[in-house]
Amino acid sequence: MGRVSLEGIEFHAYHGAYPEESILGNRFTLDLELETNFRQAMLHDDLSATVDYSKLYKLIKARMDVKVKLLEHLGHVIVTDILEAYPATTKIRLTLKKHHPALGGLVSFSSVQIQYPEDYA
């Protein structure tokens, strides 16, 4: 097994439970780590035998463009999309941060972390 990660992926998106969040939007950062068997990619220099970072980014961006209320739900649908695109994935750790959430005070970010398969047992 090997690990593939994308770290510090940034988006401006319109997620949130409050009406102003869907109008003003906010900055989000996503860190992602996958475990998969990429032995054939290592041996044969074959992109089709591993996770294509570009495809993975596009998959995440497509979900970030669809408004949802909760970070938990957003993380879940991203995990589901990854498992559909890369069924050989055995583990996923996704951390999703919303910068400066509208909580009535100064907060750097709120975040959720979702782990597959642990959170799906």
Helices and strands as residue ranges (DSSP letters): E 2-13, H 19-24, E 26-36, H 39-44, G 47-49, H 53-64, H 71-85, E 91-99, E 109-116, G 118-120
